[in-house]
Each structure stands twice: as structure tokens, then as C-alpha cells.
Amino acid sequence: MFDDKVILITGGTGSFGKMFTRVLLEKFRPRKIIIFSRDELKQFEMQQTVNDDAMRYFLGDVRDKERVMQACNGVDYIIHAAALKQVPAAEYNPTECIRTNIYGAENVIRAAISNNVKKVIALSTDKAACPVNLYGATKLASDKLFVAANNMTGGTTEFSVVRYGNVVGSRGSVVPFFKKVVEEKQAFLPITDAEMTRFWITLQQGVDFVIKNFNRMKGGEIFVPKIPTVRLMDLAEAIAPGMPTKIVGIRPGEKLHETMCPLDDSHLTMEFHDHYVITPTIKLFRYVNYEINNLGERGEYVPRGFSYNSGNNPDVLDIDAIHKLHAEADV
């Protein structure tokens, strides 16, 4: 579906944007890929390795409405990946997080509608479900904006959301941190809580899921993949076998377990063979049958009281499976 199309990736110099770009160039023939981001150094570095004729590098910030509007001119599809994502940084700098994650989302929506963009997928996070930190709260607000945007378009532009968990080895995540501790030969691995769990997904899996949902989407869905859980203590043992650990306490804004499908949304949640869909809480201007998607896949509503979180997830990685997944992700 991306052949001869123009694709805009906000936050395109991040881990997801670079992987998504690579997959687009390998599997499709896009007419143009626009990398929209505010960091000229990261754009310069990306240009050294990704310099296909289809590539366009567009400096700008999603906070800048006029610049976003200009970037969306002639665009067919948007992947909105730009966000401030560090939980502690958001706790200490709340206004900055709000300006990027909420006002920036609104700018992308308005620019997409004004430029008659066909489809938009916004990347979300498990922290947006039942949020306890500001980052999660801003992403929940962003999710709500993108779902509600389907009522502003008259059907011209479709908006959906993809929500998933921790990306293996992503910048600022626990895997490179643990490896740094090991390399520095420190006395112990700091563990926030011995019971902590997280959803675990590779960057390639995340990109593949987003691409598939561009084909599945009808507009208004929050797509949630079925992915495994990793226990923090098992992760520590996999990265540093036998190394002593020390419990240091949960950081500001952290949860013990992460949720992707909240209990209070169970009446809106549908289960498909490899993913869940949270349908809109509001009535859209047009009727949408979410029980069968545009790929012909059929789902059914989950039982009332259902919750999908990393603590109750039956798919838990053991240490061997952690090693295998990390090898696939090359971390």
C-alpha cells in the first residue's frame, strides 16, 4: 500500500523512525519518505546511512503548527512517533511534555485534515493505560485526540493508534543500562522491585505491527499486540548471570506492572488472533463495524472485567527465551 505514496514520519530520526524507514525502502517503492524531526545532528547522521532518492529530511518541531502544516503538504500517510518519552524527565518538566505530546498531537491532526492525508497512525505506549505518570497521561490525552479526530474529517482522513510495551534495547531502556553496569564491573545490579514486570517487544515486531495496521484500520481503533511479559529479575539474570542485585525502589512515575487494555475498557475491547482492539468510547459520525477488519480478520468482545497487563499475561519469557529475543533484536 506504500508504493508510489508519500509517507511522513514525525520523530523520524528515533529508533522506530529509522527502522520503519528501512523496512519501507526494502519492501515497498515509496515516492517520498519525509523525516520530520527537530534535531539537525540526528538528521545529518541518518542521512549518512539512509540517502535513497526517496528520502527528504525536514527540520521542524511538532509544536510548530505552521511547520507541521507545511510538512504534510502532499502526504498520503503519517506515522506520528514524535514524543517526549522519558518518565522521570516528564515528571520534572511537565509543561514541556504537555506541549509536545498533547499540543503537538493536535497540530498533526489539524495538518493531516487540512492536507487530506489518507491515514494516520499515532504511536502510543502501555503507560497511557491507567496512567500514574505525566508521560502516560499526556499519551492518553494524545490517544483520545487521535480517536476523536475521526469525527472531524468527514471520512477523508482516518486516524488510529498503536499501543505497545517496552522496546527491547531502545534508547534509555533497562537493557543498555544493565549492560553498562556489567561493563563497568559495578558491585551489583540495581533493581527497582523484585516483582516488577514489563511487556517486551522488538523494534522489528513493532514496525511490522504498525505496517499491518495501516491495512487493517478503519479509523478509531487502538491496536494492541499480543506480546510476552518479562520479569525484571529474570532479565537481570539473563544479562548478568549470578551478579548480585540490590533493590533500590520504584522511580518517580513507575508502575509495578504495565497495562495495555484496562479493565474499565473491557466493554470496548475486542480480541483477534494476534492482537486486541480497543474501540472508541464515543460514537463516531459514521457506523464502523470493528468486528471484522479490512484484512477480513474477525474478532469478538472480551468478557467484562478483562484486563491485559504484564502481571496477568500468561505469555512470560523464561531466561532462554529472553536470550533468543535479544539475539533477534541484536542487543
C-alpha positions as a Python dict, from the first residue, in 0.01 Angstrom:
ca = {
    (1, 'M'): (0, 0, 0),
    (2, 'F'): (303, 230, 29),
    (3, 'D'): (410, 200, -335),
    (4, 'D'): (423, 543, -505),
    (5, 'K'): (296, 708, -185),
    (6, 'V'): (431, 993, 25),
    (7, 'I'): (489, 899, 390),
    (8, 'L'): (567, 1141, 672),
    (9, 'I'): (729, 1016, 992),
    (10, 'T'): (729, 1262, 1281),
    (11, 'G'): (1017, 1197, 1517),
    (12, 'G'): (1164, 1010, 1224),
    (13, 'T'): (1524, 1008, 1349),
    (14, 'G'): (1432, 797, 1652),
    (15, 'S'): (1475, 421, 1677),
    (16, 'F'): (1128, 349, 1540),
    (17, 'G'): (1153, 600, 1256),
    (18, 'K'): (1485, 464, 1134),
    (19, 'M'): (1364, 104, 1139),
    (20, 'F'): (1032, 196, 976),
    (21, 'T'): (1218, 382, 701),
    (22, 'R'): (1447, 86, 639),
    (23, 'V'): (1151, -151, 606),
    (24, 'L'): (967, 88, 371),
    (25, 'L'): (1268, 108, 141),
    (26, 'E'): (1327, -268, 148),
    (27, 'K'): (967, -384, 93),
    (28, 'F'): (797, -101, -95),
    (29, 'R'): (863, 168, -352),
    (30, 'P'): (753, 490, -183),
    (31, 'R'): (760, 805, -390),
    (32, 'K'): (881, 1006, -92),
    (33, 'I'): (962, 948, 277),
    (34, 'I'): (970, 1267, 481),
    (35, 'I'): (1169, 1254, 807),
    (36, 'F'): (1032, 1528, 1030),
    (37, 'S'): (1232, 1600, 1345),
    (38, 'R'): (1390, 1887, 1532),
    (39, 'D'): (1746, 1754, 1580),
    (40, 'E'): (1973, 1852, 1290),
    (41, 'L'): (2258, 1633, 1416),
    (42, 'K'): (2041, 1320, 1418),
    (43, 'Q'): (1912, 1408, 1073),
    (44, 'F'): (2269, 1453, 947),
    (45, 'E'): (2370, 1117, 1096),
    (46, 'M'): (2068, 942, 945),
    (47, 'Q'): (2142, 1093, 603),
    (48, 'Q'): (2486, 929, 607),
    (49, 'T'): (2328, 583, 611),
    (50, 'V'): (1985, 642, 455),
    (51, 'N'): (2029, 852, 142),
    (52, 'D'): (1784, 691, -101),
    (53, 'D'): (1639, 921, -370),
    (54, 'A'): (1300, 895, -196),
    (55, 'M'): (1432, 1047, 126),
    (56, 'R'): (1350, 1402, 238),
    (57, 'Y'): (1478, 1549, 564),
    (58, 'F'): (1256, 1817, 711),
    (59, 'L'): (1368, 2010, 1019),
    (60, 'G'): (1082, 2110, 1244),
    (61, 'D'): (906, 2063, 1576),
    (62, 'V'): (554, 1922, 1615),
    (63, 'R'): (486, 2217, 1846),
    (64, 'D'): (514, 2448, 1544),
    (65, 'K'): (171, 2431, 1378),
    (66, 'E'): (271, 2613, 1060),
    (67, 'R'): (578, 2396, 1006),
    (68, 'V'): (376, 2076, 1059),
    (69, 'M'): (115, 2207, 814),
    (70, 'Q'): (387, 2265, 555),
    (71, 'A'): (541, 1923, 611),
    (72, 'C'): (206, 1749, 550),
    (73, 'N'): (152, 1903, 207),
    (74, 'G'): (100, 1624, -47),
    (75, 'V'): (137, 1347, 214),
    (76, 'D'): (-63, 1022, 188),
    (77, 'Y'): (21, 855, 521),
    (78, 'I'): (155, 978, 855),
    (79, 'I'): (323, 785, 1134),
    (80, 'H'): (328, 1008, 1440),
    (81, 'A'): (621, 891, 1652),
    (82, 'A'): (742, 1226, 1791),
    (83, 'A'): (712, 1249, 2169),
    (84, 'L'): (893, 1327, 2491),
    (85, 'K'): (917, 978, 2642),
    (86, 'Q'): (1140, 974, 2949),
    (87, 'V'): (920, 921, 3254),
    (88, 'P'): (1135, 1097, 3518),
    (89, 'A'): (1212, 1388, 3282),
    (90, 'A'): (840, 1438, 3222),
    (91, 'E'): (772, 1439, 3598),
    (92, 'Y'): (1022, 1721, 3645),
    (93, 'N'): (936, 1910, 3323),
    (94, 'P'): (558, 1866, 3289),
    (95, 'T'): (485, 2169, 3073),
    (96, 'E'): (738, 2066, 2809),
    (97, 'C'): (590, 1716, 2793),
    (98, 'I'): (238, 1856, 2756),
    (99, 'R'): (341, 2092, 2477),
    (100, 'T'): (499, 1817, 2270),
    (101, 'N'): (277, 1518, 2342),
    (102, 'I'): (-63, 1689, 2351),
    (103, 'Y'): (-37, 2016, 2158),
    (104, 'G'): (196, 1850, 1909),
    (105, 'A'): (-60, 1574, 1853),
    (106, 'E'): (-328, 1835, 1789),
    (107, 'N'): (-105, 2008, 1533),
    (108, 'V'): (-51, 1679, 1347),
    (109, 'I'): (-425, 1612, 1342),
    (110, 'R'): (-516, 1955, 1207),
    (111, 'A'): (-240, 1943, 946),
    (112, 'A'): (-347, 1594, 833),
    (113, 'I'): (-709, 1704, 789),
    (114, 'S'): (-618, 2027, 611),
    (115, 'N'): (-394, 1839, 367),
    (116, 'N'): (-639, 1550, 306),
    (117, 'V'): (-396, 1288, 432),
    (118, 'K'): (-547, 941, 383),
    (119, 'K'): (-439, 758, 701),
    (120, 'V'): (-263, 847, 1024),
    (121, 'I'): (-131, 609, 1289),
    (122, 'A'): (-9, 755, 1617),
    (123, 'L'): (228, 555, 1835),
    (124, 'S'): (120, 518, 2195),
    (125, 'T'): (254, 332, 2498),
    (126, 'D'): (138, 95, 2768),
    (127, 'K'): (190, 384, 3009),
    (128, 'A'): (-116, 555, 2855),
    (129, 'A'): (-344, 287, 3004),
    (130, 'C'): (-441, 370, 3363),
    (131, 'P'): (-162, 632, 3376),
    (132, 'V'): (19, 711, 3700),
    (133, 'N'): (283, 940, 3549),
    (134, 'L'): (265, 1254, 3341),
    (135, 'Y'): (412, 1091, 3031),
    (136, 'G'): (137, 829, 3037),
    (137, 'A'): (-129, 1093, 3099),
    (138, 'T'): (-14, 1302, 2801),
    (139, 'K'): (-13, 994, 2577),
    (140, 'L'): (-363, 902, 2694),
    (141, 'A'): (-473, 1255, 2601),
    (142, 'S'): (-299, 1212, 2265),
    (143, 'D'): (-476, 879, 2208),
    (144, 'K'): (-811, 1044, 2280),
    (145, 'L'): (-732, 1326, 2039),
    (146, 'F'): (-649, 1089, 1754),
    (147, 'V'): (-959, 874, 1809),
    (148, 'A'): (-1189, 1179, 1829),
    (149, 'A'): (-1026, 1326, 1517),
    (150, 'N'): (-1225, 1074, 1311),
    (151, 'N'): (-1530, 1292, 1379),
    (152, 'M'): (-1360, 1600, 1233),
    (153, 'T'): (-1275, 1467, 888),
    (154, 'G'): (-1597, 1371, 716),
    (155, 'G'): (-1431, 1038, 641),
    (156, 'T'): (-1149, 1187, 431),
    (157, 'T'): (-875, 1108, 683),
    (158, 'E'): (-871, 801, 907),
    (159, 'F'): (-690, 810, 1242),
    (160, 'S'): (-589, 512, 1455),
    (161, 'V'): (-348, 440, 1741),
    (162, 'V'): (-96, 162, 1803),
    (163, 'R'): (-13, 91, 2167),
    (164, 'Y'): (264, -145, 2274),
    (165, 'G'): (515, -202, 2554),
    (166, 'N'): (886, -165, 2616),
    (167, 'V'): (1103, -197, 2305),
    (168, 'V'): (1398, -429, 2362),
    (169, 'G'): (1721, -232, 2380),
    (170, 'S'): (1569, 105, 2293),
    (171, 'R'): (1750, 421, 2394),
    (172, 'G'): (1718, 485, 2769),
    (173, 'S'): (1572, 140, 2842),
    (174, 'V'): (1686, -107, 3108),
    (175, 'V'): (1884, -345, 2880),
    (176, 'P'): (2162, -99, 2780),
    (177, 'F'): (2162, 27, 3140),
    (178, 'F'): (2216, -323, 3280),
    (179, 'K'): (2488, -390, 3022),
    (180, 'K'): (2665, -66, 3117),
    (181, 'V'): (2660, -170, 3485),
    (182, 'V'): (2815, -505, 3391),
    (183, 'E'): (3082, -347, 3168),
    (184, 'E'): (3180, -107, 3446),
    (185, 'K'): (3217, -405, 3684),
    (186, 'Q'): (2996, -246, 3946),
    (187, 'A'): (2924, -443, 4264),
    (188, 'F'): (2554, -509, 4195),
    (189, 'L'): (2266, -460, 3953),
    (190, 'P'): (2016, -203, 4085),
    (191, 'I'): (1662, -345, 4075),
    (192, 'T'): (1362, -121, 4130),
    (193, 'D'): (1137, -401, 4261),
    (194, 'A'): (1174, -779, 4261),
    (195, 'E'): (812, -827, 4144),
    (196, 'M'): (828, -580, 3854),
    (197, 'T'): (722, -695, 3506),
    (198, 'R'): (711, -534, 3165),
    (199, 'F'): (570, -611, 2820),
    (200, 'W'): (857, -692, 2581),
    (201, 'I'): (867, -633, 2204),
    (202, 'T'): (1143, -598, 1948),
    (203, 'L'): (1167, -292, 1727),
    (204, 'Q'): (1113, -507, 1417),
    (205, 'Q'): (795, -654, 1567),
    (206, 'G'): (669, -305, 1646),
    (207, 'V'): (733, -181, 1292),
    (208, 'D'): (570, -489, 1136),
    (209, 'F'): (265, -443, 1360),
    (210, 'V'): (225, -78, 1257),
    (211, 'I'): (254, -163, 886),
    (212, 'K'): (-10, -435, 917),
    (213, 'N'): (-245, -199, 1097),
    (214, 'F'): (-233, 51, 812),
    (215, 'N'): (-406, -224, 615),
    (216, 'R'): (-637, -331, 899),
    (217, 'M'): (-756, 9, 1019),
    (218, 'K'): (-1097, 162, 965),
    (219, 'G'): (-1036, 461, 1191),
    (220, 'G'): (-1082, 500, 1566),
    (221, 'E'): (-912, 180, 1680),
    (222, 'I'): (-641, 147, 1942),
    (223, 'F'): (-444, -158, 1829),
    (224, 'V'): (-265, -363, 2097),
    (225, 'P'): (-38, -657, 2002),
    (226, 'K'): (-26, -979, 2199),
    (227, 'I'): (332, -979, 2324),
    (228, 'P'): (519, -1152, 2605),
    (229, 'T'): (599, -1036, 2956),
    (230, 'V'): (948, -1025, 3103),
    (231, 'R'): (1015, -1033, 3477),
    (232, 'L'): (1281, -781, 3577),
    (233, 'M'): (1465, -1038, 3793),
    (234, 'D'): (1475, -1284, 3501),
    (235, 'L'): (1603, -1007, 3274),
    (236, 'A'): (1880, -930, 3522),
    (237, 'E'): (1980, -1297, 3538),
    (238, 'A'): (1978, -1324, 3158),
    (239, 'I'): (2207, -1021, 3115),
    (240, 'A'): (2433, -1078, 3417),
    (241, 'P'): (2413, -1439, 3539),
    (242, 'G'): (2496, -1469, 3906),
    (243, 'M'): (2559, -1097, 3959),
    (244, 'P'): (2432, -966, 4294),
    (245, 'T'): (2126, -742, 4287),
    (246, 'K'): (2007, -464, 4516),
    (247, 'I'): (1651, -335, 4548),
    (248, 'V'): (1661, 43, 4506),
    (249, 'G'): (1289, 126, 4489),
    (250, 'I'): (1049, 233, 4217),
    (251, 'R'): (1140, 558, 4040),
    (252, 'P'): (904, 856, 4018),
    (253, 'G'): (607, 771, 3795),
    (254, 'E'): (682, 399, 3761),
    (255, 'K'): (437, 109, 3798),
    (256, 'L'): (495, -242, 3927),
    (257, 'H'): (315, -385, 3622),
    (258, 'E'): (211, -216, 3296),
    (259, 'T'): (-137, -232, 3143),
    (260, 'M'): (-232, -218, 2776),
    (261, 'C'): (-606, -299, 2788),
    (262, 'P'): (-760, -152, 3105),
    (263, 'L'): (-1035, -332, 3296),
    (264, 'D'): (-1261, -27, 3260),
    (265, 'D'): (-1233, -56, 2881),
    (266, 'S'): (-1325, -425, 2873),
    (267, 'H'): (-1670, -349, 2727),
    (268, 'L'): (-1492, -177, 2435),
    (269, 'T'): (-1215, -435, 2380),
    (270, 'M'): (-1214, -695, 2105),
    (271, 'E'): (-978, -992, 2078),
    (272, 'F'): (-831, -1103, 1745),
    (273, 'H'): (-591, -1392, 1689),
    (274, 'D'): (-272, -1191, 1747),
    (275, 'H'): (-392, -858, 1885),
    (276, 'Y'): (-661, -664, 2068),
    (277, 'V'): (-857, -362, 1950),
    (278, 'I'): (-998, -102, 2189),
    (279, 'T'): (-1291, 57, 2009),
    (280, 'P'): (-1387, 424, 2058),
    (281, 'T'): (-1559, 534, 2378),
    (282, 'I'): (-1752, 790, 2173),
    (283, 'K'): (-1992, 740, 1884),
    (284, 'L'): (-1835, 826, 1551),
    (285, 'F'): (-2029, 1018, 1288),
    (286, 'R'): (-2027, 709, 1068),
    (287, 'Y'): (-2106, 349, 1160),
    (288, 'V'): (-1797, 128, 1180),
    (289, 'N'): (-1815, -249, 1227),
    (290, 'Y'): (-1497, -328, 1418),
    (291, 'E'): (-1575, -700, 1446),
    (292, 'I'): (-1416, -761, 1107),
    (293, 'N'): (-1121, -551, 990),
    (294, 'N'): (-1007, -454, 642),
    (295, 'L'): (-794, -770, 617),
    (296, 'G'): (-1100, -985, 681),
    (297, 'E'): (-984, -1085, 1030),
    (298, 'R'): (-1269, -1140, 1273),
    (299, 'G'): (-1268, -1058, 1642),
    (300, 'E'): (-1505, -1083, 1935),
    (301, 'Y'): (-1557, -882, 2250),
    (302, 'V'): (-1366, -991, 2560),
    (303, 'P'): (-1551, -1077, 2884),
    (304, 'R'): (-1646, -790, 3114),
    (305, 'G'): (-1374, -733, 3370),
    (306, 'F'): (-1096, -838, 3131),
    (307, 'S'): (-762, -664, 3174),
    (308, 'Y'): (-445, -720, 2974),
    (309, 'N'): (-142, -632, 3183),
    (310, 'S'): (213, -756, 3222),
    (311, 'G'): (133, -905, 3563),
    (312, 'N'): (-152, -1131, 3447),
    (313, 'N'): (-18, -1205, 3098),
    (314, 'P'): (13, -1586, 3054),
    (315, 'D'): (294, -1543, 2799),
    (316, 'V'): (604, -1496, 3017),
    (317, 'L'): (958, -1523, 2882),
    (318, 'D'): (1199, -1754, 3060),
    (319, 'I'): (1571, -1681, 3056),
    (320, 'D'): (1636, -1884, 2741),
    (321, 'A'): (1353, -1706, 2560),
    (322, 'I'): (1493, -1369, 2672),
    (323, 'H'): (1832, -1460, 2521),
    (324, 'K'): (1665, -1568, 2197),
    (325, 'L'): (1458, -1249, 2166),
    (326, 'H'): (1760, -1031, 2241),
    (327, 'A'): (1960, -1214, 1976),
    (328, 'E'): (1683, -1146, 1723),
    (329, 'A'): (1685, -780, 1824),
    (330, 'D'): (2069, -771, 1817),
    (331, 'V'): (2103, -619, 2164),
}
